[in-house]
Amino acid sequence: MEDDFQKIYRWMHEPHVIPYWQLNLPKEKLKKHMKKASTDSHQTLYIGCVNEDPMSYWEAYWVQGDIVEKYYDPAPYDQGIHLLIGDPSYLGKGLALPLLKEMVAFQFKWSKTTKLIAEPDHRNEKMIHVFEQCGFKKVKKINLPDKTAWLMFCEREDFEKRCRDE
């Protein structure tokens, strides 16, 4: 976290990130939030790189133990995903979908996981489209404490079939 905090702080203050993550906090508050997130045993945080250049932030989490478990009946090994492309120089380059596919494939390496979920802000049409292109399907709108979101599911079987067909 020490190595990556400055990047995350900068990214959380980018205009394209602020409306959807709402973590444009003062440094100390964000540091406290990130420390808590990095020690939360039900999630793992990642920095995504392209050609070894850090450009994105990812959270892979177990649905059980997360607030979203209250919005559907999760299986014990359902996982969720949050992501942002932080570095604005990487926006509009078509990277979100291939990166998301790689992360979804990575999460499905856990053999007992048969479903991934996402809950993008309902206003974030670009990311909703990327999730759909990756195989996620809209299930329902949900009102989380910090946003109204689309609950989206990606089933392992559908994802693997989509990957074979491509």
C-alpha positions in Angstrom: 0.0 0.0 0.0 2.9 2.4 0.7 4.2 2.0 -2.8 0.8 2.4 -4.4 -1.0 4.9 -2.2 0.1 8.1 -4.1 -1.2 6.6 -7.4 -4.5 5.6 -5.9 -4.9 9.0 -4.3 -4.3 10.7 -7.6 -6.7 8.4 -9.4 -9.5 8.8 -6.9 -9.3 12.5 -7.6 -9.6 12.2 -11.4 -12.8 13.8 -12.8 -13.7 10.5 -14.5 -13.4 8.5 -11.2 -15.0 10.9 -8.7 -18.7 10.4 -9.5 -18.5 6.6 -9.4 -16.1 5.9 -6.5 -16.7 9.0 -4.3 -13.3 8.5 -2.7 -11.9 11.9 -3.5 -11.1 12.3 0.2 -8.3 14.2 1.9 -5.1 12.1 2.0 -5.3 10.9 5.6 -9.0 9.9 5.2 -8.3 8.0 2.0 -5.2 6.4 3.6 -7.3 5.2 6.5 -10.0 3.8 4.0 -7.3 2.1 1.9 -5.6 0.6 5.0 -8.9 -0.9 6.1 -9.6 -2.2 2.6 -6.2 -3.7 2.3 -6.6 -5.6 5.5 -10.1 -6.8 4.9 -9.9 -10.6 4.6 -12.8 -10.9 2.2 -11.2 -8.9 -0.6 -7.9 -8.5 -2.4 -6.7 -5.3 -4.0 -4.7 -5.1 -7.2 -2.9 -2.5 -9.3 -3.3 -3.2 -13.0 -0.4 -2.5 -15.3 0.1 -2.2 -19.1 3.7 -2.8 -20.1 4.6 -2.5 -16.4 3.0 0.9 -16.2 0.5 1.1 -13.3 -2.8 2.4 -14.8 -5.8 0.7 -13.0 -7.1 -0.3 -9.6 -9.1 -3.5 -8.9 -10.9 -5.1 -6.0 -11.7 -8.8 -6.1 -14.0 -9.8 -3.3 -16.1 -12.6 -1.8 -19.7 -11.7 -1.9 -20.4 -13.4 1.4 -19.2 -10.8 3.9 -19.9 -7.9 1.6 -23.0 -5.6 1.8 -24.1 -6.8 -1.6 -24.9 -10.2 -0.3 -28.2 -8.7 1.1 -29.4 -8.0 -2.4 -29.5 -11.6 -3.8 -29.0 -15.1 -2.5 -25.3 -15.7 -3.1 -23.6 -19.1 -3.4 -20.7 -19.6 -0.9 -18.0 -19.0 -3.6 -19.6 -16.1 -5.5 -17.0 -13.3 -6.1 -17.4 -9.7 -7.0 -15.2 -7.2 -8.9 -14.7 -3.4 -8.8 -12.4 -1.6 -11.2 -11.2 1.7 -12.4 -8.8 2.9 -15.0 -7.1 5.6 -13.0 -4.5 7.0 -15.4 -6.5 9.2 -17.9 -3.9 8.7 -20.6 -5.3 5.1 -20.8 -8.9 6.1 -21.3 -10.5 5.5 -24.7 -7.9 3.0 -25.8 -10.1 -0.1 -25.7 -8.3 -1.5 -22.7 -11.1 -1.9 -20.2 -12.7 -5.0 -21.9 -9.5 -7.1 -22.4 -8.3 -6.2 -18.8 -11.7 -7.1 -17.4 -11.7 -10.4 -19.3 -8.3 -11.3 -17.8 -9.4 -10.4 -14.3 -12.7 -12.5 -14.7 -10.6 -15.4 -16.0 -8.3 -15.0 -13.0 -11.2 -15.0 -10.6 -12.7 -18.1 -12.2 -9.5 -20.0 -11.6 -11.0 -20.5 -8.1 -12.7 -23.8 -9.1 -15.7 -23.4 -6.8 -16.6 -20.0 -8.1 -19.4 -20.3 -10.7 -20.6 -16.7 -10.6 -19.0 -13.3 -10.6 -21.0 -10.2 -9.8 -20.5 -6.5 -10.4 -22.5 -3.5 -9.2 -21.5 -0.5 -11.3 -23.2 2.8 -10.7 -26.3 2.9 -12.8 -25.1 6.1 -14.5 -21.8 4.6 -15.6 -23.0 3.5 -19.0 -19.5 3.0 -20.4 -18.6 0.5 -17.7 -22.0 -1.2 -17.8 -21.4 -1.7 -21.6 -17.9 -3.2 -20.9 -19.3 -5.6 -18.3 -22.0 -6.7 -20.8 -19.4 -7.2 -23.5 -17.5 -9.4 -21.1 -20.6 -11.6 -20.4 -22.2 -9.9 -17.4 -26.0 -9.6 -17.5 -28.1 -7.0 -15.7 -30.2 -8.5 -13.0 -31.8 -5.6 -11.2 -31.1 -2.1 -9.9 -30.1 -2.0 -6.2 -29.8 0.8 -3.8 -26.5 0.5 -2.0 -25.6 2.9 0.8 -23.3 5.0 -1.6 -25.0 4.5 -4.9 -27.8 3.1 -7.1 -26.2 0.3 -9.0 -27.0 -2.4 -11.5 -26.5 -5.8 -10.0 -24.9 -7.8 -12.8 -24.0 -11.5 -13.0 -21.4 -13.4 -15.0 -21.8 -17.1 -15.0 -18.7 -19.2 -15.5 -20.3 -21.4 -18.2 -21.4 -18.4 -20.2 -18.1 -16.7 -19.9 -16.1 -19.7 -20.9 -18.4 -20.3 -23.9 -18.0 -16.7 -24.9 -14.3 -17.0 -24.7 -14.3 -20.2 -26.8 -16.5 -18.6 -29.4 -14.3 -15.5 -29.8 
